[in-house]
Amino acid sequence: MRLLTCLSFLLFAVPATVSACEGECIVGITKAFVGNYSHPIQSVMEKLAEEISGMITGRPSTATSMHYVSPLVEAYNQNPYDGMKTAIFPNYFHGKCQQDGIDPPGCPNPDCPVVCGTPGSLVHFYSTLRYIAFNESRAALEAIVSPDSSAYKRVEKAVMDASQAQSRRMSRIYPRVPAKASQHTASRHIPPAESTPSANSGAPSGIGSVTPSDGTILETVCGGNADEETSGLPDCSWEVAMKEYILSFP
């Protein structure tokens, strides 16, 4: 009898195993999406650098122009984790799967048709999950390119300074010819009008025409169609690998 009592105590003292995405599961899945988006975000920055290159006199290379967008890169990389985690857990996936105290077929794993906080639910609603990750990444980009953000202002100043400096250099290379010089002399020393930038030509009035398209650029990089269609964003899906990873958590 005493042995039976001890066994009963141990049975109730050991917590039941609960299949829920908590702790390491939340951290791991969040980090996986942040890591997955590092390459598309880098592609967005390179496309921005290419567009900015076209705004500067002399059109520096894209590699050189990456220097100008470095404040945006730094701002994005400061803390993408918290926003991604909150967007997935608990803003969408949270709570128990049970209905009237009973787990529906497929719940909690491997394919749970109820929105809840288990790996099986994330797998079943993966088409929604990947759009959550995309929308959070796009929102983070739009925040850092807002004209009110410090990163935007740093980029704008760097681009303006670079363009004006290049214009001054070009002005020294092609100095103005005195008004009394003959037309023949002038024609020998002055290149065609489109090649002789003035002190202010080529200096962009701002980078607003480039940066607001960040969300659109990310959509393009991800394959297009960010309208929550199952076939949308094919290059930012990672469905097979992510489903396998998600189900590696109990």
CYANA upper distance limits for C-alpha pairs under 8 A (distance plus 0.5 A):
  1 MET  CA      5 THR  CA      6.72
  2 ARG  CA      6 CYS  CA      6.82
  3 LEU  CA      7 LEU  CA      6.76
  4 LEU  CA      8 SER  CA      6.68
  5 THR  CA      9 PHE  CA      6.77
  6 CYS  CA     10 LEU  CA      6.80
  7 LEU  CA     11 LEU  CA      6.64
  8 SER  CA     12 PHE  CA      6.93
  9 PHE  CA     13 ALA  CA      6.48
 10 LEU  CA     14 VAL  CA      6.79
 19 SER  CA    108 PRO  CA      6.65
 19 SER  CA    109 ASN  CA      7.95
 19 SER  CA    118 THR  CA      6.74
 19 SER  CA    119 PRO  CA      8.19
 19 SER  CA    250 PRO  CA      5.89
 20 ALA  CA    108 PRO  CA      8.02
 20 ALA  CA    117 GLY  CA      6.22
 20 ALA  CA    118 THR  CA      4.73
 20 ALA  CA    119 PRO  CA      7.13
 20 ALA  CA    250 PRO  CA      7.57
 21 CYS  CA     25 CYS  CA      5.59
 21 CYS  CA     26 ILE  CA      6.40
 21 CYS  CA    117 GLY  CA      6.18
 21 CYS  CA    118 THR  CA      5.35
 21 CYS  CA    119 PRO  CA      6.32
 21 CYS  CA    249 PHE  CA      7.87
 21 CYS  CA    250 PRO  CA      8.21
 22 GLU  CA     26 ILE  CA      5.86
 23 GLY  CA     27 VAL  CA      6.80
 24 GLU  CA     28 GLY  CA      6.23
 25 CYS  CA     29 ILE  CA      6.58
 25 CYS  CA    246 ILE  CA      8.21
 25 CYS  CA    249 PHE  CA      6.55
 26 ILE  CA     30 THR  CA      6.52
 26 ILE  CA     85 LYS  CA      7.84
 26 ILE  CA     89 PHE  CA      7.84
 27 VAL  CA     31 LYS  CA      6.56
 27 VAL  CA     85 LYS  CA      8.22
 28 GLY  CA     32 ALA  CA      6.57
 29 ILE  CA     33 PHE  CA      6.92
 29 ILE  CA    246 ILE  CA      7.32
 30 THR  CA     34 VAL  CA      6.80
 30 THR  CA     81 TYR  CA      7.23
 30 THR  CA     84 MET  CA      6.79
 30 THR  CA     85 LYS  CA      5.96
 30 THR  CA     88 ILE  CA      8.37
 31 LYS  CA     35 GLY  CA      6.44
 31 LYS  CA     81 TYR  CA      7.22
 32 ALA  CA     36 ASN  CA      6.50
 33 PHE  CA     37 TYR  CA      6.69
 33 PHE  CA     84 MET  CA      8.40
 33 PHE  CA    133 ALA  CA      7.26
 34 VAL  CA     38 SER  CA      6.97
 34 VAL  CA     80 PRO  CA      7.27
 34 VAL  CA     81 TYR  CA      7.06
 34 VAL  CA     84 MET  CA      7.75
 35 GLY  CA     39 HIS  CA      8.40
 36 ASN  CA     40 PRO  CA      8.41
 36 ASN  CA    236 CYS  CA      8.38
 37 TYR  CA     41 ILE  CA      6.51
 37 TYR  CA    137 SER  CA      8.08
 37 TYR  CA    236 CYS  CA      8.05
 38 SER  CA     42 GLN  CA      6.65
 39 HIS  CA     43 SER  CA      6.78
 40 PRO  CA     44 VAL  CA      6.78
 40 PRO  CA    218 LEU  CA      7.37
 40 PRO  CA    221 VAL  CA      6.77
 40 PRO  CA    222 CYS  CA      7.50
 40 PRO  CA    236 CYS  CA      8.38
 41 ILE  CA     45 MET  CA      6.83
 41 ILE  CA    218 LEU  CA      7.60
 42 GLN  CA     46 GLU  CA      6.76
 43 SER  CA     47 LYS  CA      6.76
 43 SER  CA    221 VAL  CA      7.62
 44 VAL  CA     48 LEU  CA      6.72
 44 VAL  CA    214 ASP  CA      7.47
 44 VAL  CA    217 ILE  CA      6.58
 44 VAL  CA    218 LEU  CA      6.47
 44 VAL  CA    221 VAL  CA      7.68
 45 MET  CA     49 ALA  CA      6.62
 45 MET  CA     66 MET  CA      7.94
 45 MET  CA     69 VAL  CA      7.37
 45 MET  CA     73 VAL  CA      7.80
 46 GLU  CA     50 GLU  CA      6.69
 46 GLU  CA     62 THR  CA      7.51
 46 GLU  CA     66 MET  CA      7.13
 47 LYS  CA     51 GLU  CA      6.80
 47 LYS  CA    217 ILE  CA      8.34
 48 LEU  CA     52 ILE  CA      6.59
 48 LEU  CA     69 VAL  CA      8.01
 48 LEU  CA    210 VAL  CA      7.38
 48 LEU  CA    211 THR  CA      7.70
 48 LEU  CA    214 ASP  CA      8.36
 49 ALA  CA     53 SER  CA      6.53
 49 ALA  CA     62 THR  CA      6.11
 49 ALA  CA     63 ALA  CA      8.26
 49 ALA  CA     65 SER  CA      5.52
 49 ALA  CA     66 MET  CA      5.73
 49 ALA  CA     68 TYR  CA      7.75
 49 ALA  CA     69 VAL  CA      6.90
 50 GLU  CA     54 GLY  CA      7.25
 50 GLU  CA     61 SER  CA      8.09
 50 GLU  CA     62 THR  CA      5.45
 50 GLU  CA     65 SER  CA      7.45
 51 GLU  CA     55 MET  CA      7.44
 51 GLU  CA    210 VAL  CA      7.31
 52 ILE  CA     56 ILE  CA      7.32
 52 ILE  CA     65 SER  CA      7.40
 52 ILE  CA    159 VAL  CA      8.10
 52 ILE  CA    207 ILE  CA      8.09
 52 ILE  CA    210 VAL  CA      7.76
 53 SER  CA     59 ARG  CA      5.55
 53 SER  CA     60 PRO  CA      6.04
 53 SER  CA     61 SER  CA      7.14
 53 SER  CA     62 THR  CA      6.85
 53 SER  CA     65 SER  CA      6.34
 54 GLY  CA     59 ARG  CA      5.84
 54 GLY  CA     60 PRO  CA      8.38
 55 MET  CA     59 ARG  CA      7.70
 55 MET  CA    163 SER  CA      8.24
 55 MET  CA    202 GLY  CA      7.11
 55 MET  CA    203 ALA  CA      7.77
 55 MET  CA    204 PRO  CA      6.64
 56 ILE  CA     60 PRO  CA      7.73
 56 ILE  CA    159 VAL  CA      7.74
 56 ILE  CA    162 ALA  CA      7.62
 56 ILE  CA    163 SER  CA      5.31
 56 ILE  CA    166 GLN  CA      8.27
 56 ILE  CA    202 GLY  CA      6.33
 56 ILE  CA    203 ALA  CA      7.04
 56 ILE  CA    204 PRO  CA      7.82
 57 THR  CA    163 SER  CA      6.21
 57 THR  CA    166 GLN  CA      6.56
 57 THR  CA    167 SER  CA      6.92
 57 THR  CA    201 SER  CA      8.34
 57 THR  CA    202 GLY  CA      5.53
 57 THR  CA    203 ALA  CA      7.78
 58 GLY  CA    166 GLN  CA      7.68
 60 PRO  CA     64 THR  CA      6.63
 60 PRO  CA     65 SER  CA      6.98
 61 SER  CA     65 SER  CA      6.73
 62 THR  CA     66 MET  CA      6.68
 63 ALA  CA     67 HIS  CA      8.06
 64 THR  CA     68 TYR  CA      8.39
 65 SER  CA     69 VAL  CA      7.55
 66 MET  CA     70 SER  CA      6.78
 68 TYR  CA    155 VAL  CA      6.19
 68 TYR  CA    158 ALA  CA      6.64
 68 TYR  CA    159 VAL  CA      7.06
 69 VAL  CA     73 VAL  CA      7.08
 69 VAL  CA    155 VAL  CA      6.47
 70 SER  CA     74 GLU  CA      6.59
 70 SER  CA    155 VAL  CA      8.41
 71 PRO  CA     75 ALA  CA      6.55
 71 PRO  CA    151 ALA  CA      5.65
 71 PRO  CA    152 TYR  CA      8.10
 71 PRO  CA    154 ARG  CA      7.21
 71 PRO  CA    155 VAL  CA      7.01
 72 LEU  CA     76 TYR  CA      6.64
 72 LEU  CA    144 ILE  CA      6.95
 72 LEU  CA    145 VAL  CA      7.78
 72 LEU  CA    151 ALA  CA      6.04
 72 LEU  CA    152 TYR  CA      7.53
 72 LEU  CA    155 VAL  CA      8.10
 73 VAL  CA     77 ASN  CA      6.66
 74 GLU  CA     78 GLN  CA      6.69
 75 ALA  CA    144 ILE  CA      7.10
 75 ALA  CA    151 ALA  CA      7.06
 76 TYR  CA     80 PRO  CA      7.05
 76 TYR  CA    140 ALA  CA      7.39
 76 TYR  CA    141 LEU  CA      7.37
 76 TYR  CA    144 ILE  CA      7.47
 79 ASN  CA     83 GLY  CA      8.30
 80 PRO  CA     84 MET  CA      6.89
 80 PRO  CA    137 SER  CA      8.48
 80 PRO  CA    140 ALA  CA      8.09
 81 TYR  CA     85 LYS  CA      6.57
 82 ASP  CA     86 THR  CA      6.68
 83 GLY  CA     87 ALA  CA      6.61
 83 GLY  CA    136 GLU  CA      7.46
 84 MET  CA     88 ILE  CA      6.85
 84 MET  CA    133 ALA  CA      7.13
 84 MET  CA    136 GLU  CA      6.65
 84 MET  CA    137 SER  CA      8.15
 85 LYS  CA     89 PHE  CA      6.01
 85 LYS  CA     90 PRO  CA      8.32
 86 THR  CA     90 PRO  CA      6.37
 86 THR  CA     91 ASN  CA      6.51
 87 ALA  CA     91 ASN  CA      5.76
 87 ALA  CA     92 TYR  CA      7.33
 87 ALA  CA    132 ILE  CA      7.21
 87 ALA  CA    133 ALA  CA      8.10
 87 ALA  CA    136 GLU  CA      7.33
 88 ILE  CA     92 TYR  CA      6.03
 88 ILE  CA     93 PHE  CA      6.53
 88 ILE  CA    129 LEU  CA      7.77
 88 ILE  CA    132 ILE  CA      7.26
 88 ILE  CA    133 ALA  CA      8.02
 89 PHE  CA     93 PHE  CA      5.86
 89 PHE  CA     94 HIS  CA      6.85
 89 PHE  CA    117 GLY  CA      8.37
 90 PRO  CA     94 HIS  CA      5.65
 92 TYR  CA    115 VAL  CA      8.29
 93 PHE  CA    115 VAL  CA      6.71
 93 PHE  CA    116 CYS  CA      5.62
 93 PHE  CA    117 GLY  CA      5.39
 93 PHE  CA    118 THR  CA      8.31
 93 PHE  CA    121 SER  CA      8.38
 93 PHE  CA    122 LEU  CA      7.92
 94 HIS  CA    115 VAL  CA      8.00
 94 HIS  CA    116 CYS  CA      5.25
 94 HIS  CA    117 GLY  CA      4.44
 94 HIS  CA    118 THR  CA      8.24
 95 GLY  CA    116 CYS  CA      5.56
 95 GLY  CA    117 GLY  CA      5.68
 96 LYS  CA    116 CYS  CA      6.00
 96 LYS  CA    117 GLY  CA      6.79
 96 LYS  CA    118 THR  CA      8.32
 97 CYS  CA    103 ASP  CA      6.76
 97 CYS  CA    104 PRO  CA      7.97
 97 CYS  CA    107 CYS  CA      7.20
 97 CYS  CA    108 PRO  CA      7.03
 97 CYS  CA    112 CYS  CA      8.42
 97 CYS  CA    114 VAL  CA      6.50
 97 CYS  CA    115 VAL  CA      7.53
 97 CYS  CA    116 CYS  CA      5.73
 97 CYS  CA    117 GLY  CA      7.86
 97 CYS  CA    118 THR  CA      8.17
 98 GLN  CA    102 ILE  CA      5.42
 98 GLN  CA    103 ASP  CA      4.90
 98 GLN  CA    104 PRO  CA      7.07
 98 GLN  CA    107 CYS  CA      8.44
 99 GLN  CA    103 ASP  CA      6.81
 99 GLN  CA    104 PRO  CA      7.47
103 ASP  CA    107 CYS  CA      6.04
103 ASP  CA    108 PRO  CA      7.34
104 PRO  CA    108 PRO  CA      8.49
104 PRO  CA    112 CYS  CA      7.94
104 PRO  CA    113 PRO  CA      8.33
104 PRO  CA    114 VAL  CA      8.35
105 PRO  CA    112 CYS  CA      7.59
106 GLY  CA    110 PRO  CA      6.42
106 GLY  CA    111 ASP  CA      5.42
106 GLY  CA    112 CYS  CA      5.17
106 GLY  CA    113 PRO  CA      7.66
106 GLY  CA    120 GLY  CA      7.93
107 CYS  CA    111 ASP  CA      6.94
107 CYS  CA    112 CYS  CA      4.91
107 CYS  CA    113 PRO  CA      7.91
107 CYS  CA    114 VAL  CA      8.25
107 CYS  CA    120 GLY  CA      6.94
107 CYS  CA    121 SER  CA      8.01
108 PRO  CA    112 CYS  CA      6.31
108 PRO  CA    118 THR  CA      6.48
108 PRO  CA    119 PRO  CA      7.85
108 PRO  CA    120 GLY  CA      6.07
108 PRO  CA    121 SER  CA      7.61
109 ASN  CA    118 THR  CA      7.73
109 ASN  CA    119 PRO  CA      6.95
109 ASN  CA    120 GLY  CA      4.59
109 ASN  CA    121 SER  CA      7.85
109 ASN  CA    247 LEU  CA      8.34
110 PRO  CA    119 PRO  CA      7.67
110 PRO  CA    120 GLY  CA      4.89
110 PRO  CA    121 SER  CA      8.37
110 PRO  CA    123 VAL  CA      7.91
110 PRO  CA    247 LEU  CA      7.43
111 ASP  CA    120 GLY  CA      4.96
111 ASP  CA    121 SER  CA      6.69
111 ASP  CA    123 VAL  CA      6.57
111 ASP  CA    124 HIS  CA      5.63
112 CYS  CA    120 GLY  CA      5.33
112 CYS  CA    121 SER  CA      5.09
112 CYS  CA    122 LEU  CA      8.49
112 CYS  CA    123 VAL  CA      8.06
112 CYS  CA    124 HIS  CA      6.25
113 PRO  CA    121 SER  CA      6.80
113 PRO  CA    124 HIS  CA      6.49
113 PRO  CA    125 PHE  CA      8.04
114 VAL  CA    121 SER  CA      6.66
115 VAL  CA    121 SER  CA      6.25
115 VAL  CA    122 LEU  CA      8.34
115 VAL  CA    125 PHE  CA      8.07
116 CYS  CA    121 SER  CA      6.43
117 GLY  CA    121 SER  CA      7.25
117 GLY  CA    122 LEU  CA      8.16
118 THR  CA    122 LEU  CA      7.08
119 PRO  CA    123 VAL  CA      6.75
119 PRO  CA    246 ILE  CA      6.28
119 PRO  CA    247 LEU  CA      6.33
119 PRO  CA    249 PHE  CA      7.45
119 PRO  CA    250 PRO  CA      8.05
120 GLY  CA    124 HIS  CA      6.71
120 GLY  CA    247 LEU  CA      7.54
121 SER  CA    125 PHE  CA      6.59
122 LEU  CA    126 TYR  CA      6.05
122 LEU  CA    129 LEU  CA      7.29
122 LEU  CA    246 ILE  CA      8.12
123 VAL  CA    243 LYS  CA      6.23
123 VAL  CA    246 ILE  CA      7.72
123 VAL  CA    247 LEU  CA      8.25
125 PHE  CA    129 LEU  CA      6.75
126 TYR  CA    130 ARG  CA      6.60
126 TYR  CA    239 GLU  CA      7.95
126 TYR  CA    243 LYS  CA      8.30
127 SER  CA    131 TYR  CA      7.22
127 SER  CA    228 GLU  CA      8.05
127 SER  CA    230 THR  CA      6.56
128 THR  CA    132 ILE  CA      6.79
128 THR  CA    228 GLU  CA      7.66
129 LEU  CA    133 ALA  CA      6.89
130 ARG  CA    134 PHE  CA      6.67
130 ARG  CA    236 CYS  CA      8.21
130 ARG  CA    237 SER  CA      6.71
131 TYR  CA    135 ASN  CA      6.41
131 TYR  CA    226 ALA  CA      8.06
131 TYR  CA    228 GLU  CA      6.88
132 ILE  CA    136 GLU  CA      6.63
133 ALA  CA    137 SER  CA      6.74
134 PHE  CA    138 ARG  CA      6.60
134 PHE  CA    236 CYS  CA      8.28
135 ASN  CA    139 ALA  CA      6.49
136 GLU  CA    140 ALA  CA      6.66
137 SER  CA    141 LEU  CA      6.86
138 ARG  CA    142 GLU  CA      6.71
138 ARG  CA    214 ASP  CA      8.21
138 ARG  CA    215 GLY  CA      5.83
138 ARG  CA    218 LEU  CA      7.47
139 ALA  CA    143 ALA  CA      6.65
139 ALA  CA    215 GLY  CA      8.20
140 ALA  CA    144 ILE  CA      7.08
141 LEU  CA    145 VAL  CA      6.91
141 LEU  CA    214 ASP  CA      7.13
141 LEU  CA    215 GLY  CA      7.43
142 GLU  CA    146 SER  CA      6.71
142 GLU  CA    212 PRO  CA      7.61
142 GLU  CA    214 ASP  CA      7.15
142 GLU  CA    215 GLY  CA      7.04
143 ALA  CA    149 SER  CA      7.87
144 ILE  CA    149 SER  CA      6.34
144 ILE  CA    150 SER  CA      8.41
144 ILE  CA    151 ALA  CA      6.74
144 ILE  CA    152 TYR  CA      7.10
145 VAL  CA    149 SER  CA      7.09
145 VAL  CA    151 ALA  CA      7.54
145 VAL  CA    152 TYR  CA      5.68
145 VAL  CA    211 THR  CA      6.38
145 VAL  CA    212 PRO  CA      7.28
145 VAL  CA    214 ASP  CA      8.35
146 SER  CA    152 TYR  CA      6.93
146 SER  CA    212 PRO  CA      8.09
147 PRO  CA    152 TYR  CA      6.28
147 PRO  CA    153 LYS  CA      7.23
147 PRO  CA    208 GLY  CA      8.13
148 ASP  CA    152 TYR  CA      7.71
148 ASP  CA    153 LYS  CA      7.92
149 SER  CA    153 LYS  CA      7.02
150 SER  CA    154 ARG  CA      6.72
151 ALA  CA    155 VAL  CA      6.81
152 TYR  CA    156 GLU  CA      6.62
153 LYS  CA    157 LYS  CA      6.61
154 ARG  CA    158 ALA  CA      6.66
155 VAL  CA    159 VAL  CA      6.65
156 GLU  CA    160 MET  CA      6.62
156 GLU  CA    206 GLY  CA      6.73
156 GLU  CA    207 ILE  CA      6.43
157 LYS  CA    161 ASP  CA      6.51
158 ALA  CA    162 ALA  CA      6.56
159 VAL  CA    163 SER  CA      6.60
159 VAL  CA    204 PRO  CA      8.31
159 VAL  CA    207 ILE  CA      8.47
160 MET  CA    164 GLN  CA      6.64
160 MET  CA    203 ALA  CA      6.55
160 MET  CA    204 PRO  CA      6.86
160 MET  CA    205 SER  CA      8.21
160 MET  CA    206 GLY  CA      7.99
161 ASP  CA    165 ALA  CA      6.55
162 ALA  CA    166 GLN  CA      6.64
163 SER  CA    167 SER  CA      6.67
163 SER  CA    202 GLY  CA      6.81
163 SER  CA    203 ALA  CA      5.48
163 SER  CA    204 PRO  CA      7.88
164 GLN  CA    168 ARG  CA      6.76
164 GLN  CA    199 ALA  CA      7.76
164 GLN  CA    200 ASN  CA      7.03
164 GLN  CA    202 GLY  CA      8.06
164 GLN  CA    203 ALA  CA      6.13
165 ALA  CA    169 ARG  CA      6.86
166 GLN  CA    170 MET  CA      6.76
167 SER  CA    171 SER  CA      6.65
167 SER  CA    197 PRO  CA      6.88
167 SER  CA    198 SER  CA      7.24
167 SER  CA    199 ALA  CA      5.96
167 SER  CA    200 ASN  CA      7.11
167 SER  CA    201 SER  CA      7.26
167 SER  CA    202 GLY  CA      7.48
167 SER  CA    203 ALA  CA      8.14
168 ARG  CA    172 ARG  CA      6.90
168 ARG  CA    199 ALA  CA      6.19
169 ARG  CA    173 ILE  CA      6.92
170 MET  CA    174 TYR  CA      6.66
170 MET  CA    196 THR  CA      7.95
170 MET  CA    197 PRO  CA      7.21
171 SER  CA    175 PRO  CA      6.12
171 SER  CA    176 ARG  CA      8.43
171 SER  CA    196 THR  CA      8.03
171 SER  CA    197 PRO  CA      7.28
171 SER  CA    198 SER  CA      6.97
171 SER  CA    199 ALA  CA      6.91
174 TYR  CA    189 HIS  CA      8.22
174 TYR  CA    190 ILE  CA      7.15
174 TYR  CA    191 PRO  CA      8.42
174 TYR  CA    196 THR  CA      7.34
177 VAL  CA    181 ALA  CA      7.21
177 VAL  CA    186 ALA  CA      6.86
177 VAL  CA    189 HIS  CA      8.44
177 VAL  CA    190 ILE  CA      8.33
181 ALA  CA    185 THR  CA      6.86
181 ALA  CA    186 ALA  CA      7.01
182 SER  CA    186 ALA  CA      6.74
183 GLN  CA    187 SER  CA      6.56
184 HIS  CA    188 ARG  CA      7.07
185 THR  CA    189 HIS  CA      7.18
186 ALA  CA    190 ILE  CA      6.31
187 SER  CA    191 PRO  CA      7.84
190 ILE  CA    196 THR  CA      8.05
191 PRO  CA    195 SER  CA      6.54
191 PRO  CA    196 THR  CA      6.83
192 PRO  CA    196 THR  CA      7.24
193 ALA  CA    197 PRO  CA      8.41
197 PRO  CA    201 SER  CA      5.85
197 PRO  CA    202 GLY  CA      7.65
207 ILE  CA    211 THR  CA      6.86
208 GLY  CA    212 PRO  CA      6.78
209 SER  CA    213 SER  CA      8.24
210 VAL  CA    214 ASP  CA      8.26
213 SER  CA    217 ILE  CA      6.52
214 ASP  CA    218 LEU  CA      6.68
215 GLY  CA    219 GLU  CA      6.82
216 THR  CA    220 THR  CA      6.74
217 ILE  CA    221 VAL  CA      6.62
218 LEU  CA    222 CYS  CA      6.59
219 GLU  CA    223 GLY  CA      6.90
219 GLU  CA    224 GLY  CA      5.53
219 GLU  CA    225 ASN  CA      7.61
219 GLU  CA    226 ALA  CA      6.92
219 GLU  CA    233 LEU  CA      7.55
220 THR  CA    224 GLY  CA      5.31
221 VAL  CA    235 ASP  CA      7.85
222 CYS  CA    233 LEU  CA      5.42
222 CYS  CA    234 PRO  CA      6.90
222 CYS  CA    235 ASP  CA      5.10
222 CYS  CA    236 CYS  CA      5.52
223 GLY  CA    232 GLY  CA      7.64
223 GLY  CA    233 LEU  CA      5.28
223 GLY  CA    234 PRO  CA      5.99
223 GLY  CA    235 ASP  CA      5.79
223 GLY  CA    236 CYS  CA      7.94
224 GLY  CA    232 GLY  CA      6.76
224 GLY  CA    233 LEU  CA      5.80
224 GLY  CA    234 PRO  CA      8.22
225 ASN  CA    229 GLU  CA      7.72
225 ASN  CA    231 SER  CA      8.46
225 ASN  CA    232 GLY  CA      5.25
225 ASN  CA    233 LEU  CA      6.49
226 ALA  CA    232 GLY  CA      6.32
226 ALA  CA    233 LEU  CA      6.65
227 ASP  CA    232 GLY  CA      7.54
228 GLU  CA    232 GLY  CA      6.97
233 LEU  CA    237 SER  CA      6.95
238 TRP  CA    242 MET  CA      6.33
239 GLU  CA    243 LYS  CA      6.40
240 VAL  CA    244 GLU  CA      6.83
241 ALA  CA    245 TYR  CA      6.69
242 MET  CA    246 ILE  CA      6.45
243 LYS  CA    247 LEU  CA      6.72
244 GLU  CA    248 SER  CA      6.96
245 TYR  CA    249 PHE  CA      8.02
